[in-house]
Amino acid sequence: MEDNYRLIGIGNALSDIVVDVSDSFLHRYDLIKGTMLLFDEYMLQEMLQALGTEGLEVFPGGSCGNAIAVFANLGGKGGFIGKVGDDDHGRKYRASLETFGIQFLCPLTENAVSGSCMVMVTPDAQRTMATALGVAANIQPSDIDENIIKKASAIYLEGYLYDKDDAKAALEKAAKIARQNNAEISLSLSDIFCIERHRDDFLKLINESCDIVFGNEHEFYTLYDVTSRDEIISHLQSLNKIFCFTLGADGAIIIKGKEKYVIPPYHLGGTSDTTGAGDNFAGGFLYGFHHDLTLEQSGHLGSLLAGDVVTHHGPRSVNNVQELIQKHLDFQVP
């Protein structure tokens, strides 16, 4: 716990329960394709029971946890602040991060239910999420250890945590400590509905603290209330930040002031499940950025890993990432 970390992530620790569903199933429960909605545990169980157990797969997930796992799988030294219960899902979740050498920086919570996310994959490979947060939502400011944060080179914040006041206060505490100690601060915008709920808070955090912001096209449109790609790019270029503007199957754009890098997609096979694509992009980009790659090279690394993870179910790669890098990138990744 006294070690220095290159990157510390703070986010919801969730097990992803991945199931294939029809569009009609989404309509039955008034789910909006491609978004994340919060449910209680009973409703989540009802939906799972309606589908049955055939084809059901469980993966350690959570947006921030996925990104930190990618960072560590590439060789980075990472820590994670998130809450899980002392139950089967919680123990497996912690073990999954520790497998990558990630330090889990919160103890297991006794007599608590770990959070889970039902990831519904439709035939077009889009994922729609129904989340029961459980104890994952209970991150407190007291979970932010100043001695750990001030030694980190960077922190990565998950926007979803703004849905709980205590978790929001924990993120803001971490950002304040990081800023005082010259650590890089990154934010994932997470979801358009999350942005709509907390737009002013996100803008304040970005303007006052953030160095790097990750989001997809629709999330940036929602955040800055614009409707065209040219308009949002022009606006982002006017700000003194790094913006990773992901475009799904079309790749990404990296923006820093007047610098703009168009990053192509990496099509490595058929698209099976888009779960974790943005998280893998973020983890790859952050690894490259914090290991002396250029912005453009970091974007390519992130895009490659996003292109890999969508070829199979689950939010984390099942392939040898070093082999992928050697095969598809024309530069060295430290």
DRENDO-1510 file (C-alpha; in Angstrom, 1 decimal, always signed):
<recs>
REC; n; res; u; v; w
REC; 1; MET; +0.0; +0.0; +0.0 .
REC; 2; GLU; +3.0; +2.3; +0.3 .
REC; 3; ASP; +4.0; +1.7; -3.4 .
REC; 4; ASN; +3.8; +4.4; -6.0 .
REC; 5; TYR; +1.3; +3.8; -8.8 .
REC; 6; ARG; +1.5; +5.0; -12.3 .
REC; 7; LEU; -2.4; +5.0; -12.5 .
REC; 8; ILE; -5.1; +4.7; -9.9 .
REC; 9; GLY; -8.7; +4.2; -11.1 .
REC; 10; ILE; -11.8; +5.0; -9.0 .
REC; 11; GLY; -15.1; +3.4; -10.2 .
REC; 12; ASN; -17.9; +1.0; -9.8 .
REC; 13; ALA; -16.7; -2.6; -9.3 .
REC; 14; LEU; -19.3; -4.6; -11.2 .
REC; 15; SER; -19.6; -8.2; -12.5 .
REC; 16; ASP; -20.9; -8.2; -16.1 .
REC; 17; ILE; -23.6; -10.8; -16.8 .
REC; 18; VAL; -23.6; -11.0; -20.6 .
REC; 19; VAL; -26.6; -12.4; -22.4 .
REC; 20; ASP; -27.9; -12.3; -26.0 .
REC; 21; VAL; -31.3; -10.7; -26.3 .
REC; 22; SER; -33.7; -9.7; -29.1 .
REC; 23; ASP; -34.8; -6.1; -29.7 .
REC; 24; SER; -38.2; -7.1; -28.5 .
REC; 25; PHE; -36.8; -8.0; -25.1 .
REC; 26; LEU; -35.4; -4.4; -24.7 .
REC; 27; HIS; -38.8; -3.0; -25.7 .
REC; 28; ARG; -40.6; -5.2; -23.1 .
REC; 29; TYR; -38.6; -3.6; -20.3 .
REC; 30; ASP; -38.6; -0.1; -21.9 .
REC; 31; LEU; -34.8; -0.2; -22.3 .
REC; 32; ILE; -33.1; +2.2; -24.6 .
REC; 33; LYS; -30.5; +0.5; -26.8 .
REC; 34; GLY; -26.9; +1.5; -26.1 .
REC; 35; THR; -27.5; +3.1; -22.7 .
REC; 36; MET; -27.1; +2.2; -19.1 .
REC; 37; LEU; -30.0; +2.3; -16.6 .
REC; 38; LEU; -30.0; +1.7; -12.9 .
REC; 39; PHE; -32.3; -1.1; -11.5 .
REC; 40; ASP; -32.7; -2.7; -8.1 .
REC; 41; GLU; -31.5; -6.2; -7.6 .
REC; 42; TYR; -35.0; -7.7; -7.7 .
REC; 43; MET; -35.8; -6.3; -11.1 .
REC; 44; LEU; -32.4; -7.5; -12.4 .
REC; 45; GLN; -33.2; -11.0; -11.2 .
REC; 46; GLU; -36.6; -10.9; -12.8 .
REC; 47; MET; -35.1; -10.0; -16.1 .
REC; 48; LEU; -32.5; -12.7; -15.8 .
REC; 49; GLN; -35.1; -15.3; -14.9 .
REC; 50; ALA; -37.2; -14.3; -18.0 .
REC; 51; LEU; -34.2; -15.2; -20.1 .
REC; 52; GLY; -33.1; -18.3; -18.3 .
REC; 53; THR; -29.5; -19.4; -17.8 .
REC; 54; GLU; -28.6; -20.8; -21.2 .
REC; 55; GLY; -25.8; -18.8; -22.8 .
REC; 56; LEU; -25.3; -16.6; -19.8 .
REC; 57; GLU; -21.7; -15.6; -19.2 .
REC; 58; VAL; -20.2; -13.7; -16.2 .
REC; 59; PHE; -17.2; -11.5; -16.5 .
REC; 60; PRO; -15.4; -9.1; -14.1 .
REC; 61; GLY; -16.3; -5.6; -15.5 .
REC; 62; GLY; -17.1; -2.1; -14.5 .
REC; 63; SER; -15.9; +0.7; -16.8 .
REC; 64; CYS; -13.0; +1.9; -14.7 .
REC; 65; GLY; -12.0; -1.6; -13.7 .
REC; 66; ASN; -11.8; -2.7; -17.4 .
REC; 67; ALA; -9.6; +0.3; -18.3 .
REC; 68; ILE; -7.2; -0.3; -15.4 .
REC; 69; ALA; -7.0; -4.0; -16.3 .
REC; 70; VAL; -6.0; -3.0; -19.8 .
REC; 71; PHE; -3.4; -0.6; -18.5 .
REC; 72; ALA; -1.9; -3.3; -16.2 .
REC; 73; ASN; -2.1; -6.0; -18.9 .
REC; 74; LEU; +0.2; -3.9; -21.0 .
REC; 75; GLY; +2.7; -3.7; -18.1 .
REC; 76; GLY; +1.6; -0.6; -16.2 .
REC; 77; LYS; +1.4; -0.4; -12.5 .
REC; 78; GLY; -2.1; +0.2; -11.4 .
REC; 79; GLY; -4.3; +0.5; -8.3 .
REC; 80; PHE; -8.1; +0.4; -8.1 .
REC; 81; ILE; -10.5; +2.0; -5.6 .
REC; 82; GLY; -13.9; +0.3; -5.7 .
REC; 83; LYS; -16.3; -1.5; -3.4 .
REC; 84; VAL; -17.3; -5.2; -3.5 .
REC; 85; GLY; -18.9; -7.4; -1.0 .
REC; 86; ASP; -17.4; -10.4; +0.8 .
REC; 87; ASP; -19.4; -12.7; -1.5 .
REC; 88; ASP; -18.6; -14.9; -4.5 .
REC; 89; HIS; -18.9; -12.1; -7.1 .
REC; 90; GLY; -16.8; -9.7; -4.9 .
REC; 91; ARG; -14.0; -12.2; -4.3 .
REC; 92; LYS; -13.8; -13.2; -7.9 .
REC; 93; TYR; -13.8; -9.5; -9.0 .
REC; 94; ARG; -10.9; -8.6; -6.7 .
REC; 95; ALA; -9.0; -11.7; -7.8 .
REC; 96; SER; -9.5; -10.8; -11.4 .
REC; 97; LEU; -7.7; -7.5; -11.0 .
REC; 98; GLU; -5.0; -9.0; -8.8 .
REC; 99; THR; -4.2; -11.4; -11.6 .
REC; 100; PHE; -3.0; -8.4; -13.6 .
REC; 101; GLY; -0.9; -7.2; -10.7 .
REC; 102; ILE; -3.4; -4.4; -9.8 .
REC; 103; GLN; -3.6; -3.5; -6.1 .
REC; 104; PHE; -7.2; -3.5; -4.9 .
REC; 105; LEU; -7.2; -0.6; -2.6 .
REC; 106; CYS; -10.5; -1.2; -0.7 .
REC; 107; PRO; -11.2; -4.2; +1.7 .
REC; 108; LEU; -14.1; -6.6; +1.0 .
REC; 109; THR; -17.3; -5.3; +2.6 .
REC; 110; GLU; -18.9; -7.7; +5.0 .
REC; 111; ASN; -22.6; -8.5; +4.8 .
REC; 112; ALA; -22.9; -6.6; +1.5 .
REC; 113; VAL; -24.0; -7.6; -2.0 .
REC; 114; SER; -21.5; -6.9; -4.8 .
REC; 115; GLY; -22.8; -4.9; -7.8 .
REC; 116; SER; -23.6; -6.5; -11.1 .
REC; 117; CYS; -24.5; -5.3; -14.6 .
REC; 118; MET; -26.7; -7.2; -17.0 .
REC; 119; VAL; -25.2; -6.6; -20.4 .
REC; 120; MET; -27.8; -7.3; -23.1 .
REC; 121; VAL; -26.3; -7.9; -26.6 .
REC; 122; THR; -28.6; -7.5; -29.5 .
REC; 123; PRO; -28.1; -9.1; -32.9 .
REC; 124; ASP; -26.4; -5.9; -34.2 .
REC; 125; ALA; -23.7; -6.4; -31.4 .
REC; 126; GLN; -24.9; -3.3; -29.5 .
REC; 127; ARG; -24.8; -3.6; -25.7 .
REC; 128; THR; -27.5; -2.2; -23.4 .
REC; 129; MET; -26.9; -2.3; -19.7 .
REC; 130; ALA; -29.1; -2.7; -16.6 .
REC; 131; THR; -27.1; -2.2; -13.4 .
REC; 132; ALA; -27.8; -3.1; -9.8 .
REC; 133; LEU; -25.0; -1.2; -8.0 .
REC; 134; GLY; -25.1; -3.0; -4.7 .
REC; 135; VAL; -22.2; -2.0; -2.5 .
REC; 136; ALA; -20.3; -0.6; -5.5 .
REC; 137; ALA; -22.2; +2.6; -5.1 .
REC; 138; ASN; -21.0; +3.1; -1.5 .
REC; 139; ILE; -17.6; +4.6; -2.1 .
REC; 140; GLN; -17.0; +7.3; +0.5 .
REC; 141; PRO; -14.5; +10.2; +0.8 .
REC; 142; SER; -12.8; +8.1; +3.6 .
REC; 143; ASP; -11.9; +5.5; +1.0 .
REC; 144; ILE; -9.6; +8.0; -0.7 .
REC; 145; ASP; -6.2; +7.7; +1.0 .
REC; 146; GLU; -4.3; +10.9; +0.6 .
REC; 147; ASN; -1.0; +9.2; +1.0 .
REC; 148; ILE; -1.8; +6.9; -1.9 .
REC; 149; ILE; -3.3; +9.4; -4.3 .
REC; 150; LYS; -0.5; +11.9; -3.8 .
REC; 151; LYS; +2.1; +9.3; -4.9 .
REC; 152; ALA; +0.3; +8.4; -8.1 .
REC; 153; SER; +1.3; +9.7; -11.5 .
REC; 154; ALA; -2.3; +9.8; -12.6 .
REC; 155; ILE; -5.9; +9.0; -11.6 .
REC; 156; TYR; -8.8; +7.9; -13.8 .
REC; 157; LEU; -12.3; +8.8; -12.7 .
REC; 158; GLU; -15.5; +7.1; -13.8 .
REC; 159; GLY; -18.4; +9.5; -14.4 .
REC; 160; TYR; -21.0; +7.0; -13.3 .
REC; 161; LEU; -19.9; +7.6; -9.7 .
REC; 162; TYR; -21.6; +11.0; -9.8 .
REC; 163; ASP; -24.9; +9.3; -9.3 .
REC; 164; LYS; -24.2; +9.0; -5.5 .
REC; 165; ASP; -23.4; +12.1; -3.5 .
REC; 166; ASP; -20.8; +10.4; -1.3 .
REC; 167; ALA; -19.1; +8.8; -4.3 .
REC; 168; LYS; -19.1; +12.2; -6.1 .
REC; 169; ALA; -17.4; +13.7; -3.0 .
REC; 170; ALA; -14.8; +10.9; -3.1 .
REC; 171; LEU; -14.0; +11.7; -6.8 .
REC; 172; GLU; -13.7; +15.4; -6.1 .
REC; 173; LYS; -11.5; +14.7; -3.1 .
REC; 174; ALA; -9.2; +12.5; -5.2 .
REC; 175; ALA; -9.1; +15.1; -8.0 .
REC; 176; LYS; -8.1; +17.8; -5.5 .
REC; 177; ILE; -5.3; +15.8; -4.0 .
REC; 178; ALA; -4.0; +14.8; -7.5 .
REC; 179; ARG; -4.1; +18.4; -8.7 .
REC; 180; GLN; -2.1; +19.5; -5.6 .
REC; 181; ASN; +0.5; +16.9; -6.4 .
REC; 182; ASN; +0.7; +17.5; -10.1 .
REC; 183; ALA; -0.8; +14.2; -11.1 .
REC; 184; GLU; -2.7; +13.8; -14.4 .
REC; 185; ILE; -6.5; +13.6; -14.0 .
REC; 186; SER; -8.6; +11.7; -16.6 .
REC; 187; LEU; -12.4; +11.4; -16.7 .
REC; 188; SER; -14.7; +9.0; -18.5 .
REC; 189; LEU; -18.0; +10.6; -19.4 .
REC; 190; SER; -19.6; +7.2; -19.1 .
REC; 191; ASP; -23.1; +7.6; -20.6 .
REC; 192; ILE; -25.4; +10.3; -22.1 .
REC; 193; PHE; -28.0; +9.9; -19.3 .
REC; 194; CYS; -25.3; +10.3; -16.7 .
REC; 195; ILE; -24.2; +13.5; -18.4 .
REC; 196; GLU; -27.7; +14.8; -18.5 .
REC; 197; ARG; -28.1; +14.2; -14.8 .
REC; 198; HIS; -24.7; +15.8; -13.9 .
REC; 199; ARG; -23.8; +18.1; -16.7 .
REC; 200; ASP; -22.9; +21.2; -14.7 .
REC; 201; ASP; -20.8; +19.1; -12.3 .
REC; 202; PHE; -19.0; +17.4; -15.2 .
REC; 203; LEU; -18.2; +20.7; -16.8 .
REC; 204; LYS; -16.9; +22.1; -13.5 .
REC; 205; LEU; -14.7; +19.1; -13.0 .
REC; 206; ILE; -13.4; +19.2; -16.6 .
REC; 207; ASN; -12.7; +23.0; -16.5 .
REC; 208; GLU; -11.0; +23.1; -13.1 .
REC; 209; SER; -9.2; +19.7; -12.8 .
REC; 210; CYS; -9.2; +17.4; -15.8 .
REC; 211; ASP; -6.3; +16.9; -18.2 .
REC; 212; ILE; -7.8; +14.1; -20.4 .
REC; 213; VAL; -11.5; +13.4; -21.1 .
REC; 214; PHE; -12.8; +10.3; -22.8 .
REC; 215; GLY; -16.2; +10.1; -24.4 .
REC; 216; ASN; -18.0; +9.0; -27.5 .
REC; 217; GLU; -19.5; +11.3; -30.1 .
REC; 218; HIS; -23.0; +11.4; -28.5 .
REC; 219; GLU; -21.6; +12.0; -25.0 .
REC; 220; PHE; -19.7; +15.0; -26.1 .
REC; 221; TYR; -22.7; +16.3; -28.0 .
REC; 222; THR; -24.8; +16.0; -24.9 .
REC; 223; LEU; -22.1; +17.5; -22.6 .
REC; 224; TYR; -21.6; +20.7; -24.8 .
REC; 225; ASP; -25.1; +20.9; -26.2 .
REC; 226; VAL; -24.1; +20.8; -29.9 .
REC; 227; THR; -25.4; +18.7; -32.8 .
REC; 228; SER; -22.6; +18.4; -35.4 .
REC; 229; ARG; -19.2; +16.9; -35.5 .
REC; 230; ASP; -17.5; +20.0; -36.9 .
REC; 231; GLU; -19.0; +22.2; -34.1 .
REC; 232; ILE; -17.9; +19.9; -31.3 .
REC; 233; ILE; -14.4; +19.5; -32.7 .
REC; 234; SER; -14.1; +23.3; -33.0 .
REC; 235; HIS; -15.2; +23.7; -29.5 .
REC; 236; LEU; -12.9; +21.1; -28.0 .
REC; 237; GLN; -10.0; +22.6; -29.9 .
REC; 238; SER; -10.6; +25.9; -28.1 .
REC; 239; LEU; -10.0; +24.2; -24.7 .
REC; 240; ASN; -6.7; +23.4; -23.2 .
REC; 241; LYS; -7.3; +19.7; -22.6 .
REC; 242; ILE; -6.8; +16.4; -24.3 .
REC; 243; PHE; -10.0; +14.9; -25.6 .
REC; 244; CYS; -10.4; +11.4; -26.8 .
REC; 245; PHE; -13.4; +11.5; -29.0 .
REC; 246; THR; -14.4; +7.9; -29.9 .
REC; 247; LEU; -16.5; +7.1; -33.0 .
REC; 248; GLY; -17.3; +3.4; -32.6 .
REC; 249; ALA; -16.6; +1.5; -35.8 .
REC; 250; ASP; -15.1; +4.6; -37.4 .
REC; 251; GLY; -12.2; +4.9; -34.9 .
REC; 252; ALA; -11.5; +8.0; -32.9 .
REC; 253; ILE; -10.2; +11.6; -33.0 .
REC; 254; ILE; -7.6; +12.8; -30.5 .
REC; 255; ILE; -7.7; +16.6; -29.9 .
REC; 256; LYS; -5.3; +18.8; -28.0 .
REC; 257; GLY; -5.7; +22.5; -28.8 .
REC; 258; LYS; -5.1; +22.9; -32.6 .
REC; 259; GLU; -3.6; +19.4; -32.7 .
REC; 260; LYS; -6.0; +16.8; -34.2 .
REC; 261; TYR; -5.3; +13.2; -35.0 .
REC; 262; VAL; -7.8; +11.0; -36.8 .
REC; 263; ILE; -7.3; +7.5; -35.6 .
REC; 264; PRO; -8.6; +4.7; -37.8 .
REC; 265; PRO; -10.5; +1.7; -36.5 .
REC; 266; TYR; -8.8; -1.8; -36.4 .
REC; 267; HIS; -11.2; -4.4; -37.8 .
REC; 268; LEU; -9.8; -7.7; -36.5 .
REC; 269; GLY; -12.9; -9.9; -37.2 .
REC; 270; GLY; -16.6; -9.8; -36.9 .
REC; 271; THR; -18.1; -7.6; -34.2 .
REC; 272; SER; -19.6; -9.9; -31.5 .
REC; 273; ASP; -20.2; -7.5; -28.5 .
REC; 274; THR; -19.3; -3.8; -28.1 .
REC; 275; THR; -19.1; -4.1; -24.3 .
REC; 276; GLY; -15.8; -2.6; -23.0 .
REC; 277; ALA; -14.7; -1.0; -26.3 .
REC; 278; GLY; -14.5; +2.5; -24.9 .
REC; 279; ASP; -12.8; +1.1; -21.7 .
REC; 280; ASN; -10.2; -0.7; -23.7 .
REC; 281; PHE; -9.5; +2.4; -25.8 .
REC; 282; ALA; -9.1; +4.4; -22.6 .
REC; 283; GLY; -6.8; +1.9; -21.0 .
REC; 284; GLY; -4.6; +1.6; -24.1 .
REC; 285; PHE; -4.5; +5.3; -24.6 .
REC; 286; LEU; -3.5; +6.0; -21.0 .
REC; 287; TYR; -0.8; +3.3; -21.0 .
REC; 288; GLY; +0.7; +4.9; -24.2 .
REC; 289; PHE; +0.4; +8.4; -22.9 .
REC; 290; HIS; +2.0; +7.6; -19.6 .
REC; 291; HIS; +4.8; +5.6; -21.2 .
REC; 292; ASP; +6.1; +8.2; -23.6 .
REC; 293; LEU; +4.1; +7.5; -26.8 .
REC; 294; THR; +2.8; +10.4; -28.8 .
REC; 295; LEU; -0.8; +11.3; -28.7 .
REC; 296; GLU; -1.3; +9.8; -32.1 .
REC; 297; GLN; +0.5; +6.6; -31.2 .
REC; 298; SER; -1.5; +6.3; -27.9 .
REC; 299; GLY; -4.7; +6.7; -30.0 .
REC; 300; HIS; -3.6; +3.9; -32.3 .
REC; 301; LEU; -2.9; +1.6; -29.3 .
REC; 302; GLY; -6.3; +2.4; -27.8 .
REC; 303; SER; -8.1; +1.8; -31.1 .
REC; 304; LEU; -6.3; -1.5; -31.6 .
REC; 305; LEU; -7.4; -2.8; -28.2 .
REC; 306; ALA; -10.9; -1.6; -28.7 .
REC; 307; GLY; -11.0; -3.4; -32.1 .
REC; 308; ASP; -9.8; -6.6; -30.4 .
REC; 309; VAL; -12.3; -6.7; -27.5 .
REC; 310; VAL; -15.4; -6.3; -29.7 .
REC; 311; THR; -14.6; -9.6; -31.5 .
REC; 312; HIS; -15.8; -11.7; -28.5 .
REC; 313; HIS; -18.2; -11.5; -25.6 .
REC; 314; GLY; -16.9; -9.8; -22.5 .
REC; 315; PRO; -15.2; -6.5; -21.7 .
REC; 316; ARG; -11.6; -7.7; -21.5 .
REC; 317; SER; -9.3; -9.2; -24.1 .
REC; 318; VAL; -8.9; -13.0; -24.4 .
REC; 319; ASN; -5.9; -12.6; -26.7 .
REC; 320; ASN; -2.2; -11.9; -26.3 .
REC; 321; VAL; -2.0; -8.2; -26.5 .
REC; 322; GLN; +1.7; -8.1; -27.1 .
REC; 323; GLU; +1.2; -10.3; -30.2 .
REC; 324; LEU; -1.6; -8.0; -31.4 .
REC; 325; ILE; +0.7; -5.0; -31.0 .
REC; 326; GLN; +3.6; -6.6; -32.8 .
REC; 327; LYS; +1.3; -7.6; -35.7 .
REC; 328; HIS; -0.7; -4.5; -36.2 .
REC; 329; LEU; +1.3; -1.4; -35.0 .
REC; 330; ASP; +4.4; +0.0; -36.8 .
REC; 331; PHE; +5.9; +1.5; -33.6 .
REC; 332; GLN; +7.4; +0.1; -30.4 .
REC; 333; VAL; +5.2; +0.0; -27.3 .
REC; 334; PRO; +7.4; +0.1; -24.1 .
</recs>
